[in-house]
Amino acid sequence: MDLVSMTETARALVAPGKGILAADESTPTMAKRLGGIGLESTEQRRREYREILFTTMGIGEFISGVILFDETIRQHAADGTAFVEVLREHGVIPGIKVDKGTTPLAGFPGEVVTEGLDGLRGRLAEYVSVGAQFAKWRAVISIGDGRPTAPALEANAHALAGTPRSRRRRALFRSSSPRC
Protein backbone atom coordinates (compact mmCIF):
# COMPACT_ATOMS: atom_id res chain seq x y z
CA MET A 1 0.00 0.00 0.00
CA ASP A 2 1.57 3.28 -1.06
CA LEU A 3 1.01 6.67 0.54
CA VAL A 4 -1.95 7.43 -1.73
CA SER A 5 -3.67 4.15 -0.85
CA MET A 6 -2.96 4.67 2.86
CA THR A 7 -4.46 8.16 2.66
CA GLU A 8 -7.55 6.81 0.88
CA THR A 9 -7.95 4.12 3.54
CA ALA A 10 -7.60 6.67 6.34
CA ARG A 11 -10.18 8.97 4.75
CA ALA A 12 -12.59 6.10 4.20
CA LEU A 13 -12.26 5.02 7.83
CA VAL A 14 -13.24 8.48 9.11
CA ALA A 15 -16.04 9.08 6.61
CA PRO A 16 -18.81 11.34 7.97
CA GLY A 17 -21.63 9.41 9.63
CA LYS A 18 -19.62 6.20 9.89
CA GLY A 19 -17.58 4.51 12.58
CA ILE A 20 -15.18 1.66 13.14
CA LEU A 21 -16.59 -1.51 14.72
CA ALA A 22 -14.23 -3.17 17.19
CA ALA A 23 -14.94 -6.88 16.70
CA ASP A 24 -11.53 -7.86 18.05
CA GLU A 25 -12.67 -9.59 21.22
CA SER A 26 -10.25 -12.25 22.41
CA THR A 27 -11.39 -15.81 22.95
CA PRO A 28 -11.68 -15.30 26.75
CA THR A 29 -13.71 -12.09 26.25
CA MET A 30 -16.04 -13.86 23.83
CA ALA A 31 -16.43 -16.68 26.38
CA LYS A 32 -17.62 -14.13 28.94
CA ARG A 33 -20.07 -12.56 26.49
CA LEU A 34 -21.54 -15.83 25.33
CA GLY A 35 -21.48 -17.26 28.85
CA GLY A 36 -23.48 -14.24 29.99
CA ILE A 37 -26.38 -15.47 27.88
CA GLY A 38 -25.89 -19.12 28.81
CA LEU A 39 -23.99 -20.24 25.70
CA GLU A 40 -20.77 -22.21 25.51
CA SER A 41 -18.00 -20.41 23.64
CA THR A 42 -16.94 -22.63 20.76
CA GLU A 43 -15.11 -21.63 17.59
CA GLN A 44 -18.29 -22.34 15.63
CA ARG A 45 -20.47 -20.24 17.92
CA ARG A 46 -18.00 -17.31 17.83
CA ARG A 47 -17.95 -17.57 14.04
CA GLU A 48 -21.75 -17.54 13.87
CA TYR A 49 -21.93 -14.51 16.18
CA ARG A 50 -19.49 -12.59 14.00
CA GLU A 51 -21.25 -13.66 10.82
CA ILE A 52 -24.47 -12.13 12.15
CA LEU A 53 -22.60 -8.85 12.70
CA PHE A 54 -20.82 -8.81 9.36
CA THR A 55 -23.83 -9.77 7.23
CA THR A 56 -26.24 -7.29 8.78
CA MET A 57 -28.14 -5.58 5.99
CA GLY A 58 -26.88 -2.05 5.48
CA ILE A 59 -23.76 -2.45 7.64
CA GLY A 60 -21.71 -0.46 5.11
CA GLU A 61 -23.99 2.55 5.49
CA PHE A 62 -22.83 3.09 9.07
CA ILE A 63 -19.60 1.12 9.53
CA SER A 64 -16.46 2.14 7.63
CA GLY A 65 -14.10 -0.50 9.04
CA VAL A 66 -14.04 -3.50 11.33
CA ILE A 67 -11.14 -4.40 13.61
CA LEU A 68 -10.82 -8.18 13.63
CA PHE A 69 -9.17 -10.59 16.06
CA ASP A 70 -6.60 -13.13 14.84
CA GLU A 71 -9.17 -15.95 14.91
CA THR A 72 -11.77 -13.88 13.07
CA ILE A 73 -9.61 -12.70 10.16
CA ARG A 74 -9.14 -16.38 9.26
CA GLN A 75 -12.82 -17.33 9.50
CA HIS A 76 -15.38 -17.79 6.75
CA ALA A 77 -19.12 -17.32 6.51
CA ALA A 78 -21.35 -20.39 6.30
CA ASP A 79 -21.24 -20.15 2.48
CA GLY A 80 -17.41 -20.37 2.52
CA THR A 81 -16.72 -16.69 1.83
CA ALA A 82 -13.87 -15.28 3.91
CA PHE A 83 -15.07 -12.68 6.43
CA VAL A 84 -12.70 -10.10 4.93
CA GLU A 85 -14.47 -10.57 1.59
CA VAL A 86 -17.91 -10.42 3.23
CA LEU A 87 -16.93 -7.08 4.74
CA ARG A 88 -15.53 -5.74 1.46
CA GLU A 89 -18.72 -6.74 -0.36
CA HIS A 90 -20.55 -4.44 2.07
CA GLY A 91 -18.06 -1.61 1.51
CA VAL A 92 -16.40 -2.15 4.90
CA ILE A 93 -12.62 -2.10 5.32
CA PRO A 94 -11.16 -5.07 7.23
CA GLY A 95 -8.53 -4.35 9.88
CA ILE A 96 -6.69 -6.33 12.52
CA LYS A 97 -5.72 -5.98 16.19
CA VAL A 98 -1.97 -6.60 16.26
CA ASP A 99 -0.97 -6.15 19.90
CA LYS A 100 -0.68 -9.20 22.16
CA GLY A 101 -2.43 -7.80 25.21
CA THR A 102 -0.94 -6.23 28.30
CA THR A 103 1.40 -7.25 31.07
CA PRO A 104 1.96 -5.62 34.47
CA LEU A 105 4.66 -2.94 34.42
CA ALA A 106 7.31 -4.11 36.88
CA GLY A 107 7.62 -1.82 39.88
CA PHE A 108 4.44 0.13 39.13
CA PRO A 109 1.38 -1.54 40.69
CA GLY A 110 -1.82 -1.09 38.70
CA GLU A 111 -0.04 -0.10 35.50
CA VAL A 112 0.47 -2.18 32.39
CA VAL A 113 2.40 -2.06 29.14
CA THR A 114 1.19 -3.43 25.82
CA GLU A 115 3.10 -6.39 24.37
CA GLY A 116 3.56 -7.67 20.86
CA LEU A 117 6.46 -5.92 19.15
CA ASP A 118 8.36 -9.21 18.97
CA GLY A 119 7.27 -10.94 15.77
CA LEU A 120 5.12 -8.01 14.66
CA ARG A 121 6.71 -7.74 11.22
CA GLY A 122 5.86 -11.36 10.41
CA ARG A 123 2.32 -11.06 11.76
CA LEU A 124 1.73 -7.94 9.67
CA ALA A 125 2.91 -9.68 6.50
CA GLU A 126 0.52 -12.53 7.22
CA TYR A 127 -2.40 -10.21 7.99
CA VAL A 128 -1.86 -8.28 4.77
CA SER A 129 -1.84 -11.58 2.86
CA VAL A 130 -5.26 -12.51 4.29
CA GLY A 131 -6.80 -9.11 3.58
CA ALA A 132 -6.20 -6.65 6.44
CA GLN A 133 -5.99 -3.03 5.28
CA PHE A 134 -5.37 -1.31 8.61
CA ALA A 135 -4.08 -2.27 12.03
CA LYS A 136 -4.91 -1.38 15.62
CA TRP A 137 -2.43 -1.25 18.49
CA ARG A 138 -3.77 -0.33 21.92
CA ALA A 139 -2.29 1.23 25.00
CA VAL A 140 -4.07 0.87 28.33
CA ILE A 141 -3.32 3.86 30.56
CA SER A 142 -4.59 3.87 34.16
CA ILE A 143 -5.68 7.28 35.44
CA GLY A 144 -6.10 8.21 39.10
CA ASP A 145 -4.32 7.60 42.40
CA GLY A 146 -1.00 8.96 41.11
CA ARG A 147 -1.33 7.33 37.72
CA PRO A 148 -0.24 7.38 35.06
CA THR A 149 3.40 7.49 36.05
CA ALA A 150 6.06 8.77 33.70
CA PRO A 151 7.60 5.29 33.29
CA ALA A 152 4.21 3.83 32.31
CA LEU A 153 3.66 6.57 29.75
CA GLU A 154 7.19 6.13 28.40
CA ALA A 155 6.89 2.33 28.13
CA ASN A 156 3.60 2.55 26.25
CA ALA A 157 4.82 5.41 24.06
CA HIS A 158 7.84 3.29 23.12
CA ALA A 159 5.57 0.42 22.11
CA LEU A 160 3.26 2.72 20.13
CA ALA A 161 6.25 4.32 18.37
CA GLY A 162 7.59 0.92 17.36
CA THR A 163 4.45 -0.17 15.54
CA PRO A 164 4.24 2.40 12.71
CA ARG A 165 7.65 1.48 11.29
CA SER A 166 6.68 -2.19 11.04
CA ARG A 167 3.26 -1.35 9.63
CA ARG A 168 4.69 0.89 6.93
CA ARG A 169 7.03 -1.89 5.89
CA ARG A 170 4.04 -4.17 5.52
CA ALA A 171 1.78 -1.52 3.99
CA LEU A 172 -0.89 -1.30 6.67
CA PHE A 173 -2.54 1.92 7.71
CA ARG A 174 -1.94 2.67 11.41
CA SER A 175 -4.85 2.94 13.80
CA SER A 176 -3.65 3.26 17.40
CA SER A 177 -6.31 3.01 20.04
CA PRO A 178 -5.51 4.46 23.47
CA ARG A 179 -7.76 3.05 26.17
CA CYS A 180 -8.18 4.82 29.48
N, C-alpha and C positions, 0 to 999 in steps of 0.2 A: 504494500500500500504506500503510495507516494504521498507527498505533502498535500496535493490537491484532493486525493481520495480521503485522507485523514480529515481534512477540513470539511469535506462534504459529509462524512460520517458524523463529525462533531455537530455540525449544523442540523442534521437530521435528528440527532438525539435530543436536541433542545428546541425542537419545533414548537411553535405556539400551540397551546391547548393539548399537548401530549406530555407524557412522562415515561420514566424508565421503571419497568417492573422488576423488582428484585425477587427472582425465583431461584435463588442460590442457597436455599436452606440445606444444611448438612444432613446426613443420614440421621444423626441423633436428634436434630431439631425436628425433622419430619416425623420421627417416631413419637415425639411429644405431641405434635399437632394431631396426628392420626389417633394416637392413644387417647387424646382428649375427647374424641368422639367415639371411643370404644373400638377402634380398628387397629389391627396388627399392621405394623410397618414392614411391608415386603417390597422388594424391587418392583414387582408388578403393580402393586397398589400405588406406590409413589409415581410410577410412570403414568398410570391412569389419571391420577390427580393432576399431574402437569399437563397431560393431554387435554383435559377439560379446560384448563386455563388457556393453553395455546391455540385451541380451536374455537374459542368463543367468537361468535359472529360479531364482526365489527371491531375486533381487538385493535386493528391497525389504525382505527380512527382516533384512538385515545392513547395508545402505547407506541412509543417510538422505538424502544429497545427493551430487551429482556436480558438480565444478568442470569446466567445459568451456572449450575454447580457441575463439578467434574462428571458425576454420574449422569446428569441430565443432558449434557451436550452430546453424549454418546447414545442416547435413547432414541427410539423411533415410535411413531404413532402406530395404532393398531393395524393400519393399512401398509405399514412398512416404510413410510416416509420419515426420514430423519427429522427430529424436532427443529433443527436449524433451518431446514427447507420449509417446514410447516410455517415457521415464523416469517421467513422471507416471502412466502406466498401471500401472507397477510400484510406485507409491507413493514414488517417489524425486524429490526436489526438484532441479530444474536450476539451476545457478549458472554464473557466468562469471568468468574471470580478466581483470581490467581493466587491469593495469599493462602497460607496454610494454617490460619487461626492464630491464636495468641498464646503467649506463655508468660508467667509471672516475671517481672523485672527484678532481678536479684538485688536485694538490699532496699527495695522500695515497696513495702506492703501495700496491696490494693492497686498497684499499677502493673500494666502489661505492655509487652511489645509484640508487634505482629511478626510472624515468621513466614519464611517461604522464598527468600532470595536464592538459597541453594537450589540448583536445578531449575530455576525459573526460565532460563533461556530455552531449555529443552521442552518444558511444558508449553511455553508460548508457541514454539514451532508446531507442536502437536495440535494445539487448539486452533491455530490458523488453518492447519490442514483439514480439520473437521468443520470449519466454517465460522469460527469466532471472528468478529470484526472490531470488537473493543474489549477492554479488560478493566476489571475493578480490583483495586487493592485497598484494603481498609486499615484504618488506625483507630484503636479504641483508646480514648483519652478520658481518664477519670477526673471529674471536677468536684471540688469541695474538700474540706478538711485538710488544707495544705496541698492539695493536688490540683493541677498536675505539677510535678516537680520538673526542674530543668533537665535532669538526666532522662526522665521519661519522654519529654518532648524531643530531646535530641535523639534518643534511640529510635523513636517512631519517625522522626524527620529523616534520619539516615535511611531507614527502610523504604520510606516513600520516595526518596531521591534516587534510590537504586533501581526502582522499577521502570521509570521512563526509558532509560538507556536500553534495557533489555527489550522493552516493548517496541521501541523504534527499530531495533535490529530485526525484529520479527514482524514488523508492519502492523501493529495493533494500536488503535487509538487508546489513549490513557483516560481512565475514569477512576480517579481516587475517591474514596468515600470515607471521610472522617466520621466516626461515630462517637458521640459524647454520652 
